[in-house]
């Protein structure tokens, strides 16, 4: 997923070249968006990264592809009373993919409800090199550790979207994530607010709350 920023730039180049009008008038399921996102877990692990989403509507159905890449690296220092201090350089990489779609219920020209099901995959890789300075002043050898985890999941959600005051947008969703293996399954909530510069371009903020983790981010969207 190192290529995600390049894919995002290519997608924006392919789908957007100019604005179409002065004001947004309707909920649009035909768009590409790219942005910055953070992932924070209840274990205090916090990662930052990129997200890319493509969405396309065909009649009453919509299809969605989402890819997210989060990374964190840097030194860590942990003190253990009576034993010494551990120094480490840790690297985390989290990749998530979702693909699916759903059915759209148009309420009017400025609001809609959709029910969707997305299938996904989560990949977490961890690498570390560490050494210890003992209380007596001696140092341990440099050691290495690594681990990886792959989880398949499906995501069932209901979303409400509306555009008001011509250029403000609101998205609210509730959903359920079912993860494979021993990973916890969770209900979640999502809230997003956006500002439309015109029918084509908008900037949006999003917050997603799950028992085990939180996501928030800012993205630029082009509707076509």
NUROGU-635061 format. One line per 2 residues: number of its first residue (from 1); their letters; for each residue x, y, z of N, C-alpha, C. Coordinates in steps of 0.02 Angstrom, whole numbers, padded with zeros to 5 digits. Atoms other than C-alpha are relative to their C-alpha. Example, Ala and Ser with C-alpha at 12.3 -4.5 7.8 and 13.67 -1.06 7.14 Angstrom:
<nodes>
1	AS	00045:-00059:00000:00615:-00225:00390:00045:00060:00000 | -00042:-00059:-00003:00684:-00053:00357:-00039:00055:00037
</nodes>
This chain:
<nodes>
1	XX	00041:-00061:00000:00000:00000:00000:00042:00064:00000 | -00041:-00059:00004:00149:00117:-00015:-00022:00044:-00059
3	XX	00020:-00036:00059:00073:00168:-00183:-00066:00036:00008 | 00066:-00030:-00008:-00091:00233:-00108:-00001:00074:-00016
5	XX	00003:-00070:00020:-00047:00420:-00121:00003:00010:-00075 | -00003:-00006:00073:-00001:00395:-00305:-00066:-00019:-00033
7	XX	00065:00021:00027:-00164:00301:-00339:-00052:00055:00012 | 00048:-00053:-00015:-00261:00440:-00254:00007:00058:-00048
9	XX	-00011:-00054:00047:-00180:00572:-00363:-00023:-00017:-00070 | 00022:00022:00067:-00213:00471:-00520:-00076:00000:-00004
11	XX	00073:00001:00001:-00396:00447:-00472:-00029:00069:-00007 | 00025:-00068:00005:-00422:00633:-00447:00013:00028:-00070
13	XX	-00016:-00024:00067:-00337:00667:-00614:-00049:-00028:-00051 | 00045:00032:00048:-00449:00543:-00705:-00072:00025:00007
15	XX	00070:-00015:-00010:-00614:00594:-00626:-00016:00074:00005 | 00017:-00070:-00010:-00598:00781:-00601:00045:00047:-00038
17	XX	-00039:-00051:00034:-00543:00925:-00709:-00026:00070:00013 | 00028:-00067:-00010:-00663:01069:-00675:-00065:-00005:00038
19	XX	00064:-00003:-00036:-00812:01122:-00570:-00057:00007:-00049 | 00056:00002:00047:-00984:01103:-00646:-00050:00057:00013
21	XX	00050:-00052:-00014:-01091:01235:-00557:00020:00035:00064 | -00017:-00041:-00058:-01095:01359:-00415:-00024:-00028:00066
23	XX	00027:00026:-00062:-01198:01263:-00287:-00018:-00073:-00006 | 00020:00070:-00001:-01227:01084:-00236:-00074:-00005:00013
25	XX	00073:00005:-00006:-01408:01029:-00252:-00024:-00068:00023 | 00026:00066:-00013:-01418:00842:-00221:00054:-00045:00030
27	XX	-00046:00052:-00023:-01341:00692:-00134:00027:-00037:-00061 | -00032:00030:00058:-01217:00615:-00255:00039:-00062:00022
29	XX	-00037:00061:-00014:-01153:00435:-00252:00054:-00014:-00051 | -00053:00007:00050:-01036:00461:-00400:00057:00047:00019
31	XX	-00054:-00044:-00023:-00873:00525:-00327:00064:-00040:00012 | -00064:00025:-00023:-00690:00498:-00289:00024:00048:00055
33	XX	-00025:-00042:-00053:-00613:00561:-00127:00066:-00027:00026 | -00065:00018:-00029:-00440:00562:-00050:00012:00046:00060
35	XX	-00010:-00042:-00058:-00387:00623:00120:00047:-00031:00052 | -00042:00021:-00057:-00290:00608:00282:-00046:-00029:00054
37	XX	00041:00035:-00050:-00353:00491:00418:00044:-00024:00057 | -00035:00027:-00057:-00304:00437:00593:-00039:-00059:00028
39	XX	00028:00061:-00030:-00334:00268:00677:00028:-00005:00070 | -00020:00005:-00069:-00330:00257:00867:-00035:-00058:00034
41	XX	00028:00058:-00034:-00355:00098:00969:-00003:00011:00075 | 00007:-00005:-00073:-00406:00074:01150:00065:-00016:00036
43	XX	-00065:00016:-00030:-00229:00008:01182:00049:00058:-00005 | -00040:-00061:00007:-00164:00186:01149:00043:00000:-00063
45	XX	-00034:00000:00065:-00094:00137:00978:-00035:00051:-00045 | 00028:-00051:00043:-00119:00285:00861:00042:00005:-00064
47	XX	-00033:00000:00064:-00077:00285:00675:-00031:00052:-00045 | 00026:-00048:00048:-00093:00414:00537:00012:-00026:-00071
49	XX	-00010:00024:00068:-00114:00386:00351:-00048:00030:-00051 | 00040:-00023:00056:-00208:00405:00187:-00060:-00045:-00011
51	XX	00058:00040:00020:-00378:00348:00126:-00023:00021:-00069 | 00025:-00011:00067:-00450:00331:-00049:-00066:-00036:-00008
53	XX	00066:00030:00010:-00634:00299:-00091:-00026:00016:-00070 | 00034:-00008:00064:-00720:00272:-00259:-00071:-00025:00008
55	XX	00070:00020:-00005:-00909:00265:-00271:-00035:00014:-00066 | 00036:-00007:00063:-01025:00240:-00420:-00071:-00025:00009
57	XX	00070:00020:-00004:-01215:00235:-00430:-00025:-00023:-00068 | 00033:00025:00060:-01312:00132:-00559:-00073:-00012:00018
59	XX	00071:00002:-00017:-01500:00162:-00548:-00008:00006:00076 | 00011:-00005:-00073:-01550:00123:-00367:00056:-00032:00040
61	XX	-00055:00034:-00035:-01387:00034:-00326:00063:00043:-00002 | -00065:-00033:00001:-01216:00101:-00279:00054:-00052:00017
63	XX	-00057:00044:-00012:-01045:00018:-00276:00057:00042:00028 | -00051:-00039:-00035:-00900:00071:-00165:00064:-00041:00009
65	XX	-00065:00028:-00013:-00714:00035:-00153:00038:00048:00045 | -00036:-00041:-00048:-00612:00097:-00005:00066:-00033:00018
67	XX	-00066:00024:-00022:-00427:00080:00037:00030:00050:00049 | -00030:-00042:-00051:-00338:00146:00191:00068:-00027:00019
69	XX	-00067:00019:-00021:-00156:00144:00242:00021:00044:00058 | -00023:-00036:-00060:-00094:00192:00416:00069:-00024:00018
71	XX	-00068:00018:-00019:00086:00197:00476:00022:00040:00062 | -00033:-00036:-00054:00188:00243:00629:00068:-00033:00012
73	XX	-00067:00026:-00016:00373:00225:00667:00035:00051:00044 | -00037:-00045:-00044:00490:00295:00796:00027:-00035:00062
75	XX	-00030:00030:-00060:00588:00265:00956:-00049:-00002:00059 | 00039:00007:-00061:00509:00207:01119:00049:-00012:00058
77	XX	-00040:00010:-00060:00581:00212:01296:-00046:-00022:00057 | 00041:00026:-00055:00508:00106:01437:00045:-00015:00061
79	XX	-00038:00009:-00062:00572:00109:01617:-00032:-00055:00042 | 00023:00053:-00044:00559:-00044:01728:00039:00004:00066
81	XX	-00033:-00011:-00065:00596:-00010:01912:00034:-00064:00024 | -00038:00056:-00025:00730:-00123:01982:00031:-00044:-00053
83	XX	-00026:00041:00055:00774:-00194:01810:00042:00042:-00048 | -00037:-00042:00046:00824:-00055:01690:-00046:00036:-00048
85	XX	00037:-00038:00050:00767:00038:01534:00006:-00035:-00067 | 00001:00031:00066:00714:-00036:01368:-00007:00055:-00053
87	XX	00002:-00046:00056:00749:00062:01208:-00019:-00040:-00062 | 00021:00036:00060:00664:00014:01046:-00017:00048:-00057
89	XX	00025:-00034:00059:00627:00070:00869:-00055:-00043:-00029 | 00059:00039:00019:00452:00014:00821:-00030:00027:-00065
91	XX	00035:-00018:00062:00362:00013:00653:-00066:-00037:-00003 | 00066:00028:00008:00176:-00015:00630:-00026:00018:-00070
93	XX	00034:-00014:00063:00082:-00030:00465:-00067:-00036:00000 | 00068:00027:00002:-00106:-00055:00453:-00032:00017:-00067
95	XX	00035:-00009:00064:-00194:-00080:00286:-00070:-00029:00005 | 00069:00023:00001:-00382:-00095:00264:-00030:00009:-00070
97	XX	00033:-00003:00065:-00484:-00132:00107:-00074:-00017:00010 | 00071:00015:-00001:-00673:-00129:00083:-00027:00003:-00071
99	XX	00031:00000:00066:-00774:-00174:-00071:-00072:-00025:00008 | 00070:00021:-00006:-00963:-00183:-00085:-00047:00051:-00031
101	XX	00049:-00046:00026:-01119:-00084:-00115:-00066:-00009:00035 | 00064:00004:-00032:-01302:-00067:-00076:-00055:00031:-00041
103	XX	00061:-00026:00032:-01474:00001:-00115:-00014:00070:00027 | 00013:-00069:-00018:-01520:00186:-00115:-00074:00015:-00001
105	XX	00069:-00024:-00004:-01688:00255:-00058:00002:00076:-00003 | 00001:-00073:00006:-01706:00434:-00122:-00061:00027:00037
107	XX	00054:-00032:-00036:-01809:00536:00000:-00026:00061:-00038 | 00015:-00056:00045:-01804:00692:-00109:00065:00017:-00036
109	XX	-00060:-00016:00039:-01675:00783:-00217:00060:00017:00044 | -00056:-00021:-00043:-01570:00833:-00065:00013:-00049:00057
111	XX	-00012:00048:-00054:-01578:00679:00048:-00015:-00071:-00023 | 00007:00071:00019:-01565:00490:00038:00021:-00044:00058
113	XX	-00021:00052:-00047:-01549:00334:00143:00026:-00059:-00042 | -00025:00060:00035:-01443:00186:00088:00016:-00055:00050
115	XX	-00017:00060:-00038:-01419:00010:00154:00054:-00036:-00039 | -00056:00029:00037:-01251:-00067:00110:00035:-00055:00038
117	XX	-00040:00054:-00027:-01143:-00219:00137:00068:00002:-00035 | -00068:-00002:00027:-00953:-00211:00115:00040:-00058:00030
119	XX	-00046:00052:-00022:-00827:-00354:00124:00070:00031:00004 | -00064:-00033:-00009:-00656:-00310:00189:00054:-00046:00026
121	XX	-00058:00034:-00025:-00483:-00362:00242:00043:00050:00038 | -00044:-00041:-00041:-00370:-00292:00378:00067:-00036:00008
123	XX	-00067:00027:-00007:-00181:-00318:00381:00041:00044:00046 | -00041:-00037:-00047:-00072:-00265:00528:00068:-00033:00005
125	XX	-00069:00024:-00005:00118:-00282:00525:00037:00042:00052 | -00039:-00032:-00053:00234:-00243:00671:00072:-00025:-00003
127	XX	-00071:00017:-00002:00424:-00238:00673:00034:00043:00053 | -00034:-00036:-00053:00540:-00189:00814:00072:-00024:00008
129	XX	-00067:00017:-00022:00724:-00185:00861:00009:00033:00069 | -00002:-00027:-00068:00762:-00162:01045:00062:-00026:00038
131	XX	-00053:00020:-00045:00895:-00170:01179:-00014:00030:00069 | 00013:-00020:-00069:00900:-00147:01368:00063:00023:00035
133	XX	-00054:-00022:-00045:01012:-00047:01484:-00021:-00018:00071 | 00017:00026:-00065:01010:-00139:01648:00018:00050:00055
135	XX	-00011:-00045:-00057:01013:-00057:01820:00074:00004:00019 | -00072:00000:-00017:01197:-00107:01841:00042:00035:-00053
137	XX	-00036:-00037:00051:01242:-00006:01684:00019:-00041:-00061 | -00017:00042:00058:01268:-00154:01566:-00056:00001:-00051
139	XX	00048:-00001:00055:01181:-00167:01398:-00011:-00071:-00028 | 00015:00064:00032:01095:-00315:01318:00017:00003:-00074
141	XX	-00010:00001:00072:01119:-00370:01138:-00061:00030:-00035 | 00056:-00025:00041:01013:-00291:01001:-00042:-00059:-00023
143	XX	00045:00054:00019:00861:-00400:00971:-00053:00026:-00048 | 00050:-00018:00049:00726:-00404:00839:-00065:-00040:00013
145	XX	00065:00033:-00008:00540:-00445:00844:-00046:00024:-00057 | 00048:-00018:00052:00401:-00447:00716:-00063:-00043:00007
147	XX	00062:00038:-00001:00221:-00502:00700:-00045:00028:-00055 | 00048:-00022:00050:00079:-00492:00574:-00068:-00031:00016
149	XX	00067:00023:-00013:-00108:-00513:00579:-00045:00018:-00058 | 00048:-00011:00054:-00238:-00533:00441:-00069:-00019:00024
151	XX	00069:00011:-00022:-00424:-00519:00476:-00047:00015:-00058 | 00053:-00013:00048:-00570:-00536:00354:-00062:00023:00038
153	XX	00060:-00025:-00034:-00732:-00445:00395:-00052:00021:-00050 | 00053:-00032:00039:-00899:-00387:00331:-00032:00055:00041
155	XX	00025:-00062:-00031:-00980:-00220:00368:-00070:00014:-00028 | 00070:-00014:00019:-01170:-00196:00364:-00019:00067:00031
157	XX	00013:-00067:-00026:-01228:-00015:00380:-00062:00030:-00032 | 00055:-00042:00025:-01374:00105:00359:00023:00072:00005
159	XX	-00023:-00069:00001:-01331:00284:00308:-00056:00048:-00020 | 00044:-00055:00020:-01428:00446:00298:00044:00057:-00023
161	XX	-00038:-00056:00026:-01363:00588:00190:-00048:00055:-00021 | 00041:-00057:00019:-01431:00762:00160:00045:00060:-00016
163	XX	-00032:-00064:00015:-01378:00929:00085:-00048:00055:00021 | 00043:-00054:-00022:-01444:01087:00167:00038:00067:-00007
165	XX	-00027:-00066:00014:-01417:01274:00144:00042:00000:-00064 | -00031:00005:00067:-01361:01226:-00034:00071:-00027:00001
167	XX	-00070:00020:00004:-01179:01194:00015:00026:-00037:00062 | -00021:00039:-00058:-01176:01100:00182:-00029:-00070:-00005
169	XX	00022:00070:00005:-01187:00910:00189:00009:-00035:00067 | -00003:00040:-00061:-01220:00790:00331:-00009:-00073:-00018
171	XX	00006:00072:00008:-01193:00602:00335:00002:-00032:00069 | 00002:00036:-00063:-01241:00491:00482:-00015:-00073:-00014
173	XX	00008:00072:00014:-01229:00301:00489:00006:-00039:00065 | -00010:00051:-00052:-01246:00154:00607:00013:-00065:-00036
175	XX	-00018:00062:00033:-01172:-00015:00567:00024:-00053:00047 | -00024:00057:-00039:-01108:-00182:00625:00058:-00032:-00038
177	XX	-00058:00033:00029:-00935:-00257:00592:00006:-00070:00028 | -00012:00069:-00020:-00912:-00445:00596:00069:-00021:-00024
179	XX	-00069:00017:00016:-00729:-00498:00602:00012:-00074:00009 | -00016:00071:-00003:-00655:-00670:00573:00044:-00015:00061
181	XX	-00043:00021:-00055:-00564:-00770:00707:-00026:00023:00067 | 00018:-00020:-00068:-00561:-00710:00887:-00005:00076:00008
183	XX	00006:-00072:-00004:-00568:-00525:00843:-00071:00019:00021 | 00066:-00019:-00025:-00712:-00432:00928:-00044:00028:-00056
185	XX	00050:-00029:00044:-00871:-00392:00830:-00030:00061:00033 | 00019:-00062:-00031:-00938:-00218:00856:-00054:00037:-00039
187	XX	00042:-00052:00029:-01078:-00096:00825:00041:00064:-00006 | -00037:-00063:00006:-01018:00073:00765:-00047:00055:-00023
189	XX	00035:-00059:00024:-01076:00248:00727:00047:00044:-00040 | -00040:-00043:00043:-01016:00370:00595:-00036:00067:-00010
191	XX	00028:-00067:00011:-01041:00558:00576:00049:00039:-00044 | -00042:-00039:00045:-00975:00666:00433:-00036:00065:-00018
193	XX	00026:-00066:00019:-00998:00850:00391:00044:00027:-00056 | -00039:-00025:00057:-00947:00929:00226:-00022:00068:-00023
195	XX	00015:-00065:00031:-00940:01095:00136:00012:-00006:-00075 | -00004:00004:00072:-00977:01100:-00052:00018:00069:-00028
197	XX	-00018:-00062:00035:-00885:01233:-00151:-00044:00009:-00061 | 00044:00001:00058:-00994:01185:-00300:-00024:-00072:-00007
199	XX	00026:00068:00008:-01075:01028:-00371:00055:-00052:-00004 | -00054:00048:00011:-00906:00949:-00405:00044:-00009:00062
201	XX	-00052:00004:-00052:-00789:00990:-00259:-00029:00013:00069 | 00020:-00011:-00070:-00813:00974:-00072:00056:-00023:00045
203	XX	-00046:00022:-00052:-00709:00956:00085:-00042:-00027:00058 | 00041:00034:-00049:-00770:00839:00222:00042:-00022:00060
205	XX	-00029:00029:-00060:-00730:00788:00400:-00043:-00060:00020 | 00036:00061:-00017:-00777:00616:00467:00026:-00029:00065
207	XX	-00018:00033:-00062:-00778:00528:00635:-00038:-00066:00005 | 00029:00067:-00004:-00809:00341:00659:00017:-00030:00069
209	XX	-00009:00025:-00068:-00834:00268:00833:-00016:-00075:00003 | 00008:00072:-00012:-00808:00082:00870:00026:-00014:00070
211	XX	-00022:00015:-00068:-00784:00001:01041:00075:-00006:00006 | -00071:00014:-00005:-00606:-00053:01004:00045:00054:-00031
213	XX	-00042:-00050:00032:-00546:00094:00898:-00043:00059:-00024 | 00032:-00060:00027:-00586:00266:00826:00036:00019:-00065
215	XX	-00029:-00029:00061:-00559:00341:00653:-00026:00071:-00008 | 00023:-00067:00019:-00565:00524:00606:00045:00025:-00057
217	XX	-00040:-00023:00055:-00507:00616:00452:-00031:00059:-00036 | 00021:-00055:00043:-00521:00756:00325:00015:-00022:-00072
219	XX	-00012:00021:00069:-00542:00724:00138:-00026:00052:-00049 | 00022:-00040:00057:-00564:00813:-00028:-00037:-00046:-00047
221	XX	00042:00043:00041:-00703:00744:-00137:-00017:00035:-00067 | 00022:-00024:00066:-00739:00763:-00323:-00059:-00043:-00022
223	XX	00061:00034:00024:-00916:00717:-00380:-00005:00009:-00075 | 00001:-00005:00074:-00937:00676:-00564:-00067:-00024:-00028
</nodes>
